[in-house]
């Protein structure tokens, strides 16, 4: 398991990245609705 070449991007994501993805998925619709309502 040491000399693995690039692992495929499946569930090999660290929690920080998952958190950012969740935050972005939550914020982007808010930003879009905010921009559209102006």
VMD Tcl script that builds the backbone (N, CA, C; Angstrom):
set m [mol new atoms 114]
animate dup $m
set s [atomselect $m all]
$s set {name element resname resid chain x y z} {
  {N N UNK 1 A 0.838 -1.206 0.000}
  {CA C UNK 1 A 0.000 0.000 0.000}
  {C C UNK 1 A 0.879 1.265 0.000}
  {N N UNK 2 A 2.196 1.075 0.083}
  {CA C UNK 2 A 3.061 2.255 0.165}
  {C C UNK 2 A 3.270 2.875 -1.207}
  {N N UNK 3 A 3.665 2.039 -2.175}
  {CA C UNK 3 A 4.076 2.578 -3.470}
  {C C UNK 3 A 2.921 2.638 -4.452}
  {N N UNK 4 A 1.768 3.055 -3.980}
  {CA C UNK 4 A 0.621 3.171 -4.881}
  {C C UNK 4 A 0.775 4.394 -5.765}
  {N N UNK 5 A 0.618 4.244 -7.064}
  {CA C UNK 5 A 0.494 5.431 -7.913}
  {C C UNK 5 A -0.865 6.065 -7.680}
  {N N UNK 6 A -0.989 7.312 -8.109}
  {CA C UNK 6 A -2.204 8.098 -7.863}
  {C C UNK 6 A -3.449 7.240 -7.665}
  {N N UNK 7 A -4.020 7.226 -6.477}
  {CA C UNK 7 A -5.273 6.498 -6.262}
  {C C UNK 7 A -6.405 7.212 -6.985}
  {N N UNK 8 A -7.363 6.460 -7.500}
  {CA C UNK 8 A -8.504 7.091 -8.166}
  {C C UNK 8 A -9.308 7.908 -7.161}
  {N N UNK 9 A -9.913 8.963 -7.644}
  {CA C UNK 9 A -10.673 9.839 -6.744}
  {C C UNK 9 A -12.044 9.220 -6.500}
  {N N UNK 10 A -12.116 8.366 -5.499}
  {CA C UNK 10 A -13.410 7.755 -5.173}
  {C C UNK 10 A -13.861 8.299 -3.831}
  {N N UNK 11 A -13.519 7.582 -2.755}
  {CA C UNK 11 A -13.870 8.074 -1.423}
  {C C UNK 11 A -12.596 8.405 -0.660}
  {N N UNK 12 A -11.536 8.707 -1.422}
  {CA C UNK 12 A -10.254 9.021 -0.798}
  {C C UNK 12 A -10.159 10.511 -0.504}
  {N N UNK 13 A -11.238 11.099 -0.012}
  {CA C UNK 13 A -11.252 12.536 0.244}
  {C C UNK 13 A -11.112 12.766 1.743}
  {N N UNK 14 A -10.325 13.729 2.109}
  {CA C UNK 14 A -10.185 14.035 3.529}
  {C C UNK 14 A -11.386 14.857 3.992}
  {N N UNK 15 A -11.686 14.794 5.284}
  {CA C UNK 15 A -12.894 15.463 5.815}
  {C C UNK 15 A -12.914 16.958 5.524}
  {N N UNK 16 A -11.753 17.590 5.489}
  {CA C UNK 16 A -11.721 19.035 5.235}
  {C C UNK 16 A -12.291 19.350 3.856}
  {N N UNK 17 A -11.900 18.550 2.866}
  {CA C UNK 17 A -12.403 18.791 1.515}
  {C C UNK 17 A -13.899 18.548 1.461}
  {N N UNK 18 A -14.351 17.493 2.139}
  {CA C UNK 18 A -15.787 17.212 2.165}
  {C C UNK 18 A -16.534 18.376 2.791}
  {N N UNK 19 A -15.968 18.931 3.854}
  {CA C UNK 19 A -16.607 20.060 4.527}
  {C C UNK 19 A -16.712 21.250 3.587}
  {N N UNK 20 A -15.620 21.514 2.840}
  {CA C UNK 20 A -15.638 22.635 1.905}
  {C C UNK 20 A -16.669 22.429 0.817}
  {N N UNK 21 A -16.758 21.179 0.331}
  {CA C UNK 21 A -17.738 20.894 -0.722}
  {C C UNK 21 A -19.149 21.148 -0.201}
  {N N UNK 22 A -19.407 20.707 1.029}
  {CA C UNK 22 A -20.741 20.921 1.609}
  {C C UNK 22 A -21.015 22.416 1.761}
  {N N UNK 23 A -20.021 23.150 2.241}
  {CA C UNK 23 A -20.192 24.592 2.426}
  {C C UNK 23 A -20.464 25.273 1.093}
  {N N UNK 24 A -19.708 24.880 0.067}
  {CA C UNK 24 A -19.903 25.496 -1.248}
  {C C UNK 24 A -21.273 25.155 -1.800}
  {N N UNK 25 A -21.680 23.887 -1.637}
  {CA C UNK 25 A -22.986 23.486 -2.153}
  {C C UNK 25 A -24.093 24.231 -1.427}
  {N N UNK 26 A -23.829 24.633 -0.181}
  {CA C UNK 26 A -24.833 25.363 0.576}
  {C C UNK 26 A -24.823 26.847 0.220}
  {N N UNK 27 A -23.619 27.384 -0.021}
  {CA C UNK 27 A -23.494 28.826 -0.245}
  {C C UNK 27 A -23.829 29.245 -1.666}
  {N N UNK 28 A -23.489 28.415 -2.640}
  {CA C UNK 28 A -23.688 28.812 -4.040}
  {C C UNK 28 A -25.158 29.116 -4.348}
  {N N UNK 29 A -26.114 28.269 -3.958}
  {CA C UNK 29 A -27.525 28.616 -4.201}
  {C C UNK 29 A -27.925 29.902 -3.476}
  {N N UNK 30 A -27.396 30.107 -2.264}
  {CA C UNK 30 A -27.712 31.341 -1.541}
  {C C UNK 30 A -27.198 32.552 -2.303}
  {N N UNK 31 A -25.967 32.456 -2.805}
  {CA C UNK 31 A -25.405 33.573 -3.564}
  {C C UNK 31 A -26.195 33.805 -4.838}
  {N N UNK 32 A -26.582 32.727 -5.502}
  {CA C UNK 32 A -27.326 32.872 -6.757}
  {C C UNK 32 A -28.671 33.532 -6.503}
  {N N UNK 33 A -29.388 33.096 -5.477}
  {CA C UNK 33 A -30.692 33.696 -5.194}
  {C C UNK 33 A -30.513 35.146 -4.747}
  {N N UNK 34 A -29.448 35.417 -4.007}
  {CA C UNK 34 A -29.181 36.787 -3.583}
  {C C UNK 34 A -28.936 37.692 -4.778}
  {N N UNK 35 A -28.155 37.201 -5.738}
  {CA C UNK 35 A -27.862 38.014 -6.921}
  {C C UNK 35 A -29.106 38.198 -7.769}
  {N N UNK 36 A -29.936 37.158 -7.850}
  {CA C UNK 36 A -31.124 37.247 -8.695}
  {C C UNK 36 A -32.167 38.161 -8.066}
  {N N UNK 37 A -32.216 38.199 -6.735}
  {CA C UNK 37 A -33.253 38.999 -6.087}
  {C C UNK 37 A -32.921 40.483 -6.177}
  {N N UNK 38 A -31.637 40.822 -6.331}
  {CA C UNK 38 A -31.296 42.238 -6.495}
  {C C UNK 38 A -31.758 42.665 -7.854}
}
mol reanalyze $m
mol bondsrecalc $m
mol representation Tube
mol addrep $m
